[in-house]
Amino acid sequence: MAIKFEDWQDVKVAFEVARLGTLTAAAEELNVHHSTVLRRINNLEKNLNTRLFHRHARGYKVTEIGTKLFATAQTIHSSLEQLHNDIASADSTLRGSLLLTTVSGFMDILGDVCEQFQALHPQVQLEVILEQKRLRLDHGQAHIAVRAGPRPDEGDYIAQHLAQLSSGLYANKRYINKYGMPKLLSDLQQHNFVSGVAGFNARVPYFAWADEYIPASQIKLRVSETAEATRAIIKGLGIGGLQHDVAAQYPDLVPILHSELSWPTDVWLVTHHLVHRTAKVQAFAGLLKTHFNKLAANQ
């Protein structure tokens, strides 16, 4: 009896489980629900009439026949990935789509660049993916990433330093009128703060500082997006950290203890080496570099 693959997506999902070892990790990687991953595996095993995994409390271990199947799936996966990148790298025209990934808080900085790019290259559809999770450039999930923090070290990626931007504490004038202006570090004990949710703070220097030095009772609002923190500070919900060039866009914000507290952050332009030289990537990268050079000069 011939083996039938009813849905190749089942193989892809099962391959991710084999690679990562758990349903949860595979679901997170594929951005689907845990139950979807389980259903796909069950469908595949039913269609093949064989068991591909040994289920354990700690995860899923591939069976002998599963190892053979996923070795072939790995070859197919690598070939399709290479094909995708070859097609992208062959693109020397300023047409089609350009995928940019960054975090939501950076849109206040990148808005001008996006506007310039759209004006110069109207035949390119710019898509901005605001995602805290780092997308896989080698899988074609994005063409360009703008990242903050330590230098990205993925082997096939090209990371270019754009600038070192600084952040400080800010509050809305309405908040200051109501609660007073802190003049000493000790005065911060009398104030409310905006920070990030657990698991998010380590990637944002100010959030990490707030977790270490500000009592939890004083953090009146926690958010999972830096852009939402900015909105909360603008609304006067508390004191919070903002990049100086972002805060400068809002005249009702005032700096707090500017000379005492500052957090530098390195910003990186990241591309995959196979698409790095394409016309669209180079055009956007050039605008990015010019823009960040100006930001760094004005700090």
C-alpha positions, 0 to 999 in steps of 0.5 A: 500500500502506498504511503499518502501525505494528506497534508504536507503541513502535517510534516512541517509541524511534526518536523518542528516538534522533532527539532524542538522536542516539545509541543509547546516549543513547536507551537510557539515557533510556528505561532499556532495553538498547542492543540493544532500541533497535537492534531497535526501529529495525530493526523500524520501518524494516522495517515502513515499508520505508524508512530513517529514519537515516543511521548514522555513527560519531558517531551517528544522523542522521535522513533526510528521511523520518525528519524528517517522521515524527519531526515528527509524533511530536513533536506526538503526544508533546507532546499526550500529555504535555499530556493527562497533565498536564491529568489530573493537575492536575485531580485535587483529591482525596486518592486514587490514587498520589503519586510521590516521587523522591529519592536513597536517602540521603534516606530516613533524613530523609524516613521520618518525613514518609512515615509522617505522610502515610500516616497522614493520607491512607491512600487515597493510595498513596505510591510512593518512587522512589530514583534517582540519575538525575533523573526527568522531572517534565514526563513524569509520571515523578514528581510531587514531587522532593526534590533536593540541590545547586544550585537546579534551573533547569528552566523548567517546574519550581517549586523551593522551598528546604526547608533547608540541611543540613550534613554532617560526618565520622563513624565507628563507636565500634568503628572508633575503638577499633581505629584511634584518634580523629583529633584533627588534620587531619593525623591523617586520613593514618592512617585508612580512608575510605568514599567514592563511585564515579567519576562520582557524587562531584561531586553529594555534597560529602563525596565530592568532598572525599574525592576531592580531599584523601584519597589513593586508597589510604586509600579502602577502600570506594567505593559508588554509593549514599549509603545504602550509604555510611551502612551502611558507616560504621555497620558500622565500615568507615571514616570517612565523611561523613554529614548530622548529622541522619542520624548522630544516629539512630545512637548508635554513631556519633561525630563526627570533627573536627566544628569543622574539617570541614563541608559545607553542602547546599541541599535543594529541593522540586521540582514541575512547574507543572501538578501543583503545585496538586493536593491530593496534592502540596500535602498532601505538600509541607506536611509536607515543609516543616514537617519540614525547618523542624524539622531546620534549627532543630535544627542 
